[in-house]
Amino acid sequence: MFAYYEEDGDIKAGTILTDNNSSVQMESQFGKRTKVKAANILIRFAAPPPSEAMEAARRLAAEIDTDFLWEAAGADEFGFADLAADYHGKTPSGPEAGAVLLCLHSAPIYFYKKGKGRYKAAPADALAAAKAGLERKAREAELRAEWADQLKSGGLPEPFRAKVYELAHKPDKNSLEYKALIDACGETGLSPARLLDKCGAIPSSQEFHLQAFLLEWFPRGKGFPALTAPPPPPALPAGDAPAFSIDDAATTEIDDAFSVVFRPDGSVRVGIHIAAPALGIAPGSDLDRIAAARLSTVYMPGDKITMLPEALVNQYTLAENRDCAALSLYVEAASDFSIQGLETQADTVRIAANLRHETLEPLFNEDTIKNPAAPDYAFRRELEWLWGFACHLEAARGKADQVQRNDYLFKVVDDQVRISTRQRGNPIDKLVSELMILANSRWGKLLADHNVAGLYRAQTIGKVRMTLRPAPHEGLGLECYAWSTSPLRRYVDMINQRQILAVVREEKPPYSGSDPLLFAALRDFELAYDAYNDFQRKMERYWCLRWLIQEGVQELHAAVLKENLVRFEGLPFVARVTGAPAINPGELIRVAVADFDLLDVELSCRYLATLPAA
């Protein structure tokens, strides 16, 4: 006796060897013996043998019109043997019954399985929807193959054009475009980005990297929605001394300015004036939500993405020849630069000038300070006194005479890049940084002394982190340090400015120490700030490559950092050198560079020679 039976979801034919009440010993058509539950035996038949029965059933099943079978099945649940009898108009043979069984089993959209050998015809609307789904899948499979072939041959399918950067950086892995791209990548051995580049879909490598960043951190784009302009700053007491700012020429978010009043007794009052957007941006407002989402201005060579809309920046930036709202720290200093008193207030400050590094540095530097032969310039007396004050503050922190390193300045105009160096710690840098450190540390202490929550920057055992509690910053030599001097560019500074204003005005602070908004701002800021800095470093590395290509550089000097890691002379670019003998950290070598890769931002660097020690 033979039988059709179900095993592992498949219909099989075999020979019954032994038949018990609950199980049957079967030998499959291929000779494999197995124990099958009696309930899984679907139908028994005397002839033909299993292999012939299965072959005949398959042949007959191919001739069955599934749509006709569905119509013949009716709306009620049925057994396959009964339907086979109705379909053939007689008691079916083993192969005939098997053919209907195979047809039912292989058409799940037509027939719902209700048990062993039992089925129910799908409702008409469900069947129509399932058929439409199959047709759509068939069209998609055809289109997917067509797109993959086009990509392999170096062409870009039209639907891909609007999704190029998404496909390269943050794809929807269920999309048909992505599946076709992966199919083509599998056959060409190229990564998605490389294949898209080969197809001419990435005309700008710079835009390629920018879009990767925007998709991750600015998925809605870098533009601002239409917003109602914030109210103008409230009426504030007027300051009594003109102020000046010091920034590079590209700076539009001018956060800080300084004023100096010399007194007859030799004492000096220094004003550190910080732009005050917190006076106009209310917590929870639309502008505040935008700032809280962006968290910081993003910088990159040749461009930036501001934290706040341009109109608001223009309203609160400390632009020259304007009376500007400011949060001011007034420092009373003796003739020996020692601090005698501090006062914080919100006021209106007249900004007399926006001094720029490019024009100020040739006039105000270590060679011209206290040099009577040097030419005069605006605010010379104030700047030279502030430089002396900054040196005093630096020494008081125990940070004087530190080894200074170079900063690299990138200027991109018309897709051409110029890279220059500027020594960190020159008089301009020292003056500005020390006054900012003074304000940030004293305002952090002000919040701590009044038990008002704030966001602090701390450093212990070399690790820098944000914290909600005042803690030492070992790198700066301070007992606490709260970023508060860049509220146009950093959201944590705006939060701290709101808290400081509340202390000064003797009002209830907007944020309590347990406010979940503070915890969220701290966490989100650290993540975003690290990502923004990583992006800036990546783009600086990218523009270094562009500069090497632009200038046709094939060989250059490099300083050994460790083992085979070197830094190129005059560039913030670190690479691994190949083919070098034993070289020691600090040595200068000459290297050859080639194979510039603007997508991976890499190159090949080959050792040429070790240079004699200077």
C-alpha positions in Angstrom: 0.0 0.0 0.0 1.2 3.5 -0.9 0.2 6.9 0.5 0.6 10.6 0.1 1.7 12.2 3.3 2.8 15.6 4.7 6.3 16.0 6.2 8.1 19.3 7.0 5.5 21.3 5.1 5.9 19.3 1.8 3.7 16.7 0.1 5.5 13.4 -0.4 4.7 9.9 -1.6 5.9 6.7 -0.1 5.4 3.0 0.7 3.7 2.0 3.9 5.9 -0.6 5.7 4.1 -0.9 9.0 0.8 0.6 10.1 0.1 1.3 13.8 -2.8 3.2 15.3 -0.8 6.4 16.0 2.1 6.2 13.5 3.1 4.7 10.2 6.6 3.5 9.2 7.1 4.9 5.7 9.7 4.5 3.0 9.8 7.5 0.7 10.0 7.4 -3.0 13.8 8.0 -2.6 14.3 5.0 -0.2 14.5 7.0 3.0 12.6 5.4 5.9 10.8 7.6 8.4 8.2 7.4 11.1 5.1 9.5 10.2 2.2 10.3 12.5 -1.1 8.7 11.3 -2.7 12.1 11.1 -0.2 13.2 8.5 -1.2 10.4 6.1 -3.4 12.2 3.6 -4.6 9.4 1.3 -3.7 5.8 0.6 -3.7 4.2 -2.8 -2.8 0.8 -4.3 -1.0 1.9 -7.5 1.1 3.1 -9.1 4.4 3.0 -7.0 5.3 6.3 -5.2 7.8 7.6 -7.7 5.4 7.1 -10.6 2.5 8.4 -8.6 4.3 11.6 -7.7 5.5 12.1 -11.3 2.0 11.6 -12.7 0.5 13.9 -10.0 2.9 16.7 -10.9 2.1 16.3 -14.6 -1.7 16.4 -14.0 -1.4 19.3 -11.6 0.3 21.4 -14.2 -2.8 20.9 -16.4 -5.3 22.0 -13.7 -6.7 25.6 -14.1 -6.3 27.0 -10.6 -9.0 29.7 -11.2 -11.5 27.0 -12.2 -10.5 24.8 -9.3 -11.1 27.9 -7.0 -14.6 28.4 -8.5 -15.4 24.7 -8.1 -14.4 24.6 -4.5 -17.3 26.8 -3.2 -17.3 28.8 0.0 -17.2 26.1 2.6 -14.3 24.2 4.0 -13.5 20.9 2.2 -11.2 18.0 2.0 -8.9 17.6 -1.0 -10.2 14.1 -1.8 -13.8 15.4 -2.0 -12.7 18.2 -4.3 -10.7 15.8 -6.4 -13.8 13.6 -6.9 -15.9 16.6 -7.9 -13.2 17.9 -10.3 -12.7 14.5 -12.0 -16.4 13.5 -11.8 -15.4 10.1 -10.4 -13.5 8.4 -7.6 -10.0 9.7 -8.3 -7.0 7.5 -8.8 -4.0 8.1 -6.6 -2.2 10.4 -9.1 -5.5 12.3 -9.8 -6.1 12.9 -6.1 -2.4 13.8 -5.7 -2.6 16.3 -8.5 -5.5 18.2 -6.8 -3.6 18.0 -3.5 -0.5 19.5 -5.0 -2.4 22.2 -6.7 -4.2 23.2 -3.5 -0.9 23.0 -1.5 1.0 25.2 -4.0 -1.7 28.0 -4.3 -2.0 29.5 -0.8 -3.5 32.8 -2.1 -6.4 30.7 -3.6 -6.8 28.2 -0.8 -6.4 28.7 2.9 -5.1 25.6 4.7 -7.4 24.6 7.5 -5.9 21.3 8.6 -4.2 18.2 7.3 -5.6 17.9 3.7 -8.4 20.4 4.4 -8.7 23.8 2.7 -11.1 26.7 2.2 -11.3 28.9 -0.9 -10.1 32.5 -0.3 -12.8 35.2 -0.5 -13.0 36.9 -3.9 -11.7 40.3 -2.7 -8.8 38.7 -0.8 -7.9 36.7 -3.9 -8.0 39.8 -6.1 -5.7 41.7 -3.7 -3.3 38.8 -3.5 -3.2 38.5 -7.3 -2.5 42.2 -7.6 0.3 41.8 -5.0 1.9 39.0 -7.0 1.6 41.0 -10.2 3.3 44.0 -8.5 6.1 41.8 -7.2 6.6 40.4 -10.6 6.8 43.9 -12.1 9.2 44.9 -9.3 11.4 41.9 -9.8 11.6 42.7 -13.5 12.3 46.4 -12.8 14.9 45.4 -10.1 16.8 43.3 -12.6 16.6 46.0 -15.3 18.0 48.6 -12.9 20.7 46.3 -11.7 21.8 45.6 -15.3 21.8 49.4 -16.0 24.0 50.1 -13.0 26.4 47.3 -13.9 26.8 48.8 -17.3 27.6 52.3 -15.8 24.2 53.9 -16.3 22.1 55.5 -13.6 18.3 54.7 -13.6 16.3 57.9 -13.6 14.5 57.1 -10.3 17.9 56.9 -8.6 18.8 60.6 -9.3 16.7 62.0 -6.4 17.9 59.3 -4.0 21.6 59.1 -4.7 22.9 60.4 -1.3 20.3 58.4 0.7 21.3 55.2 -1.2 24.9 55.9 -0.4 24.6 56.9 3.2 21.3 56.1 4.8 19.2 53.9 2.6 15.8 52.4 3.0 16.8 48.8 2.8 13.3 47.7 1.8 13.2 50.1 -1.2 13.4 48.6 -4.7 16.3 51.0 -5.6 18.4 49.8 -2.8 17.8 46.1 -3.6 18.7 46.7 -7.2 21.9 48.6 -6.1 22.9 45.8 -3.8 22.3 43.2 -6.6 24.6 45.2 -8.9 27.2 45.7 -6.1 27.3 41.9 -5.5 28.0 41.3 -9.2 30.6 44.1 -9.6 32.3 43.8 -6.3 31.9 47.5 -5.7 30.5 49.3 -2.6 27.3 51.3 -3.2 29.1 54.6 -3.1 31.8 53.4 -5.5 29.2 52.0 -7.9 27.1 55.2 -7.8 30.3 57.2 -8.4 31.2 55.0 -11.4 27.7 55.7 -12.8 28.3 59.5 -12.6 25.8 60.0 -9.8 28.3 61.8 -7.5 29.5 64.9 -9.3 30.8 66.6 -6.1 32.7 64.7 -3.5 32.3 67.6 -1.2 28.5 67.4 -1.5 28.8 63.6 -0.9 30.3 64.2 2.5 28.1 67.1 3.4 24.9 65.1 2.6 26.1 62.1 4.7 26.3 64.5 7.7 23.0 66.2 6.9 21.1 62.9 6.5 22.3 61.9 10.0 22.0 65.2 11.9 19.7 67.4 9.8 17.3 65.0 8.1 14.9 67.8 7.4 17.5 69.9 5.8 19.7 72.7 7.1 17.2 75.5 6.3 14.9 77.1 8.9 11.1 77.0 8.9 9.2 80.2 8.7 9.1 81.7 12.1 7.6 84.8 13.8 10.4 87.2 14.7 11.1 87.3 18.4 10.3 90.5 20.3 13.1 93.1 20.5 15.3 93.0 23.6 13.7 94.8 26.6 14.8 98.2 27.7 18.1 97.9 29.6 20.4 100.4 31.4 23.0 101.8 29.1 26.7 101.0 29.5 29.1 103.9 29.9 32.0 102.8 27.7 32.4 101.9 24.0 33.2 98.2 23.4 35.0 96.3 20.6 35.0 92.7 19.5 37.8 90.6 18.1 37.0 87.8 15.6 38.0 86.5 12.2 36.6 88.0 9.1 34.1 85.2 8.5 32.4 85.5 11.9 28.8 86.7 11.8 27.7 85.4 15.2 29.7 87.9 17.3 29.1 86.7 20.9 31.6 88.7 22.8 33.1 92.2 23.1 35.2 94.1 25.6 35.4 97.6 27.1 38.1 99.2 29.3 37.8 102.2 31.6 41.0 103.6 32.9 40.7 105.4 36.2 43.0 108.2 37.6 44.2 106.0 40.5 45.6 103.4 38.1 42.8 100.9 38.6 40.9 99.6 35.6 37.3 98.4 35.0 37.1 95.7 32.3 33.7 94.9 30.7 33.2 91.4 29.2 30.0 91.8 27.2 28.2 88.7 25.9 25.4 88.8 23.3 22.1 88.1 25.1 19.7 86.0 22.9 18.2 84.6 26.1 16.4 88.0 26.5 14.3 87.3 23.4 14.1 83.5 23.1 11.7 82.1 25.7 12.2 78.5 26.9 9.8 76.3 25.0 9.2 78.7 22.1 9.6 77.7 18.5 13.0 79.3 18.3 14.1 77.6 21.5 13.0 74.2 20.1 15.1 74.9 16.9 18.1 75.8 19.0 17.5 72.7 21.3 17.4 70.5 18.2 20.5 71.9 16.5 22.5 72.5 19.8 25.4 74.2 18.2 26.6 75.9 15.0 28.4 73.5 12.7 31.7 74.6 11.2 33.5 73.3 8.2 36.0 74.9 5.7 34.2 77.4 3.6 30.8 77.1 5.2 28.8 76.7 8.4 25.3 75.7 9.6 24.1 78.2 12.2 22.3 77.2 15.3 19.9 80.1 15.0 18.2 81.8 12.0 20.1 84.6 10.4 17.4 87.2 11.2 17.7 86.4 14.9 21.5 86.3 14.8 21.5 89.8 13.2 19.2 91.0 15.9 21.5 89.9 18.8 25.0 89.8 17.3 27.3 92.5 18.7 27.7 94.3 15.4 29.6 97.6 15.3 28.0 101.0 15.4 25.0 99.6 17.3 23.7 99.6 20.8 23.4 95.9 21.6 21.7 94.0 24.5 24.4 92.2 26.5 25.0 90.2 29.6 28.1 91.9 31.0 30.6 90.9 33.6 32.4 94.0 35.0 35.8 93.3 36.6 37.4 95.8 38.8 41.2 95.4 38.6 44.0 97.1 40.4 47.1 98.5 38.7 48.9 95.2 39.3 46.1 93.3 37.5 44.7 91.7 40.7 40.9 91.4 40.7 39.2 93.6 43.3 35.6 93.1 42.5 33.0 91.6 40.1 29.5 92.6 39.0 27.2 91.0 36.5 24.3 92.9 34.9 22.2 93.0 31.7 22.7 96.2 29.9 23.0 97.9 26.5 26.5 98.3 25.2 27.6 100.5 22.3 29.8 98.4 20.0 32.3 100.8 18.5 34.2 98.4 16.3 34.4 94.8 15.2 38.1 94.2 15.0 39.2 91.4 12.7 42.2 89.1 13.1 43.4 89.7 9.5 43.9 93.4 10.0 44.6 93.5 13.8 47.3 90.8 14.0 49.9 92.8 12.0 49.4 95.7 14.4 48.9 93.9 17.7 51.5 91.2 18.2 54.4 90.3 20.5 56.8 92.6 18.5 54.6 95.7 18.6 53.3 95.4 22.3 54.9 98.2 24.3 57.0 99.1 21.3 56.9 102.9 20.9 58.2 102.7 17.3 55.2 100.6 16.3 52.4 102.4 14.4 49.4 103.4 16.4 46.0 101.9 15.9 42.5 102.0 17.4 42.1 100.6 20.9 45.9 100.1 21.2 46.0 101.2 24.9 43.1 99.0 25.8 44.4 96.0 23.9 47.9 96.2 25.4 46.5 96.5 28.9 44.2 93.6 28.4 47.1 91.5 27.1 48.9 92.1 30.3 45.8 91.3 32.3 45.4 88.0 30.3 49.0 87.0 31.0 48.3 87.6 34.7 45.1 85.5 34.6 46.9 82.7 32.8 49.7 82.7 35.4 47.2 82.7 38.2 45.7 79.5 36.8 49.2 77.9 36.7 49.1 77.6 32.9 51.7 80.2 31.8 54.5 79.3 29.4 52.7 76.3 27.9 53.9 74.9 24.6 51.8 76.5 21.9 50.8 74.7 18.7 49.6 75.9 15.3 46.0 76.3 14.2 45.2 75.7 10.6 43.0 78.2 8.8 41.1 77.1 5.7 39.7 79.5 3.2 37.6 78.1 0.3 36.7 80.5 -2.6 35.3 79.3 -5.9 36.2 75.7 -5.1 39.9 76.6 -4.5 41.3 76.2 -1.0 44.0 78.1 0.8 45.5 76.7 4.0 47.5 78.8 6.3 48.9 78.4 9.8 48.4 80.6 12.8 50.1 80.1 16.1 47.8 79.4 19.0 48.6 81.5 22.1 49.5 84.7 20.2 48.4 88.0 21.9 45.0 88.1 20.3 44.2 84.5 21.2 45.5 84.8 24.7 43.6 88.0 25.3 40.2 86.6 24.1 40.6 83.1 25.6 41.6 84.3 29.0 38.7 86.8 29.3 36.3 84.1 28.1 37.8 81.6 30.7 37.4 84.3 33.4 33.7 84.9 32.5 32.9 81.2 32.2 34.5 80.3 35.5 33.1 83.3 37.5 29.6 82.8 36.1 29.8 79.1 36.9 30.7 80.0 40.5 27.9 82.5 40.6 25.4 79.8 39.8 27.0 77.4 42.3 27.0 80.0 45.1 23.3 80.7 44.5 22.5 77.0 44.3 21.1 77.5 40.8 21.4 74.6 38.3 23.8 75.0 35.4 25.7 73.0 32.7 29.4 72.7 33.5 32.4 71.6 31.6 34.7 69.5 33.8 38.0 67.6 33.3 39.4 65.0 35.6 42.1 62.4 34.8 42.3 63.8 31.3 38.7 63.2 30.4 36.5 66.2 29.5 32.8 65.9 30.1 29.6 67.9 30.6 28.1 67.7 34.1 25.1 69.3 36.0 27.2 69.9 39.1 30.2 72.2 39.5 33.4 70.2 39.2 37.1 71.0 38.7 38.5 71.5 35.2 42.0 70.3 35.7 43.1 71.3 32.1 42.2 74.9 32.8 43.2 75.0 36.4 39.8 76.0 37.6 37.4 74.9 40.4 34.5 75.1 38.0 33.8 76.2 34.4 30.4 76.7 32.8 30.2 77.6 29.1 28.3 80.8 29.0 30.0 83.1 26.5 28.8 81.7 23.1 24.9 81.8 23.4 24.5 82.5 19.7 26.4 79.4 18.8 25.9 76.8 21.6 22.7 75.9 23.2 24.2 75.1 26.6 25.5 78.6 26.8 22.0 79.9 26.2 20.7 77.7 29.0 23.3 79.0 31.3 22.7 82.6 30.3 19.0 82.2 31.3 20.0 80.9 34.7 22.6 83.7 35.2 20.0 86.4 34.2 17.6 84.9 36.7 20.2 85.2 39.5 21.1 88.8 38.6 17.4 89.8 38.5 16.6 87.8 41.6 13.9 85.8 39.7 13.0 82.1 39.7 15.4 80.2 37.4 13.8 78.6 34.3 15.4 75.3 35.1 15.6 73.4 38.4 18.4 71.0 39.3 16.1 68.0 38.6 14.6 69.4 35.4 14.6 66.6 32.7 15.2 69.3 30.1 18.6 69.9 31.5 19.5 66.2 31.5 18.3 65.9 27.9 20.2 69.0 26.8 23.4 67.8 28.4 23.2 64.3 26.8 22.1 65.6 23.4 24.7 68.3 23.4 27.6 66.0 24.1 26.6 63.6 21.3 26.0 66.4 18.8 29.0 68.4 19.7 31.3 65.4 19.3 29.7 64.5 15.9 29.9 68.1 14.7 33.6 68.3 15.6 34.2 64.9 13.9 32.6 66.3 10.8 34.7 69.4 10.9 37.9 67.4 11.2 36.8 65.1 8.3 36.1 68.1 6.1 39.5 69.6 7.0 41.1 66.4 6.0 39.1 66.4 2.8 40.2 69.9 1.9 43.8 68.9 2.7 43.5 66.3 0.0 41.9 68.8 -2.4 44.8 71.2 -1.7 47.4 68.5 -2.5 45.6 67.8 -5.8 45.2 71.5 -6.5 48.8 72.3 -5.9 50.1 69.2 -7.7 52.0 68.0 -4.7 53.7 64.7 -5.2 56.4 64.8 -2.4 56.5 66.6 0.9 58.0 66.5 4.4 56.3 64.8 7.3 57.0 64.4 11.1 56.9 60.9 12.6 54.3 60.6 15.3 54.8 56.9 16.2 55.7 53.8 14.3 54.4 54.3 10.7 52.1 57.3 11.6 53.2 60.7 10.2 51.8 64.2 10.1 52.4 66.2 6.9 54.3 69.4 7.4 52.1 72.5 7.2 48.9 70.5 7.1 46.6 68.9 9.7 46.8 65.6 7.9 47.9 62.3 9.5 48.7 59.3 7.3 50.3 55.9 7.5 53.6 55.6 5.6 54.7 52.4 3.8 58.2 51.2 3.0 59.9 53.0 5.9 62.8 51.6 7.8 63.0 52.0 11.6 62.0 55.6 12.3 61.6 57.4 15.6 59.0 59.8 16.8 60.0 63.4 16.1 62.1 62.6 13.0 61.4 64.4 9.8 61.1 62.3 6.6 60.3 62.9 3.0 57.3 61.0 1.5 55.7 60.6 -1.8 51.9 60.9 -2.0 49.5 59.5 -4.6 46.2 57.7 -5.2 44.1 60.5 -3.7 40.7 59.2 -2.8 38.1 62.0 -2.2 35.3 59.6 -1.2 37.2 57.7 1.5 39.4 60.8 2.2 42.6 58.8 2.0 45.8 58.6 0.0 48.9 56.4 -0.3 52.0 57.6 1.4 55.4 56.1 0.6 58.7 56.7 2.4 61.5 58.3 0.4 64.2 59.4 2.9 64.9 60.5 6.4 65.9 64.2 6.7 69.0 65.2 8.7 68.2 66.7 12.1 68.1 70.5 12.2 
